[in-house]
Amino acid sequence: MIKNTEIITKLIIEAKEKAYKETSNEPEPQLVQKEIKWPIQCTVGPGLEGAIACESKVGYVNGTKGWLIYRGYDIFDLAAYTSYEEVSYLLLHGELPTKNELKKYKETLTKFSFLPLTLRQLMNFPVEEWNTMAALRVGTNIMRQILTYRDKDIDDIIKSKNIKVIGTDEDSIPMETMPMGEKRAIYEFKHNRDKLIKSKVVLDEALGIRSCYHLIAGLPTITAAIARLRKGSLPIEPDPDLSIAGNLLYMMKGEKPTPIEERIMDVALILHADHGMNASTFASMVVASTLSDIYFSIEAGIAALNGPLHGGANERVLYTLEEIGSPDKVEKWFKKAREEKRKIMGFGHRVYKAYDPRARILGPLAEFLCKDHKEVRTLFKTAKKLEKMVISTLGKEKKIFPNVDFYSGLVYKALGIPPEMFTPIFAVSRVSGWTARIIEYLKHNRIFRPRAIYTGEFNKKIKKRR
Ligand code: COA
């Protein structure tokens, strides 16, 4: 087993060199401006193509070169040299944290990653039967309970409801919905007072930075709990000594990840953290612009991310590769898919008309991981052949190339994660981009309110109906 994570850094640097070599002749960035005077002119196509919704310093996508920048840093460098914790801080605060800032930030995240009240309520639902993104959305809504308790001091709630230990006694909470017929509810909520967030603090900042930290730290715990509940196991508490990436794997699988697995998960989280004004980011910003709170805004982001044209594509890429079965069947499958005008999941992008830099990194990581996984190796070879066919046809005709979702599923599968968890993991990371852009936009908030061109009729008369 390879333990040295330097190999991952090496693969990322190689991917960067290849990307820069291949794209150096492409045109320079567009839509970059230091000072903007509103209103501005732009041509808008269907699906708001070309529309400019706001100005931002959070991140930039250069679709012709295939470059992705967070706060001025190239995604290849961030993936090679930083951690997801540093990247989420960078997106929110504009600068990479100092050693001290990072220490404090990690401490806060650790505290916020314990969600006993949220999990207790989530487990009252038949989560194991739900779509995982629906469950994540409900879990996020329950996290919002911290605001619901606004009229009371959290201490009173703890005392009055005696929730120090819940669940050792079956009668204490309704556990009929526990999956797979668990005989006893054995999840104990070892309440450490420090792990609870003071409701007042969070209330004051329902649209503020601490709610962002709460969500960045909390979504991995909920996601992992959903994964556990689906297989009939009980949730595991986070390990304060692990990173977000390490904890995500640990809490889902019940065993500590190897350094390589943790590093690869960390890179995957970095790569998915932000991506311009994509549909889920815009959805969350629209909700925030009404001055609704951050939890509601993030729920909107989760809902939008679920769609197969957006984050839901990663799960479907895996099903496509499984449907094809092996490299020798790609040609026949692709021919039929083209005849049926099927969209091939994991390809194409509204902004990238080049190879997505995130796929440039995830491809080699999938290849690295599949050496130890026979089943994934066949899928990887199938993916490589499909990529070649798509680039030589759709790539030439319509500038359609692999996007982030094409290889992420293979990486996750090799890490032992079931496909239905792929999109929630995307949300675990993207929440840092959503929150960063919401906080930025709220500084000069104006409610989003586009218009439609009315193509309907006028002056219709109502005939007598009764
Ligand atoms: N497979 C086959 N053809 C594709 C394609 C794909 N994955 N993506 C786009 N196209 C084709 C469309 O059929 C259309 O062809 P036409 O002009 O002959 O009708 C053309 O390319 C433009 O596609 P359109 O859907 O209008 O582009 P868009 O900018 O609105 O959509 C996506 C972008 C990402 C939604 C689209 O590429 C897609 O559906 N990809 C598959 C889902 C996916 O991987 N999503 C994850 C994105 S990160």
Residues whose N, C-alpha, C, O or C-beta is under 5 A from the ligand:
A	BS01	COA	P308 L309 H310 A313 R342 K343 I344 M345 G346 F347 G348 H349 R350 K398 N403 D405
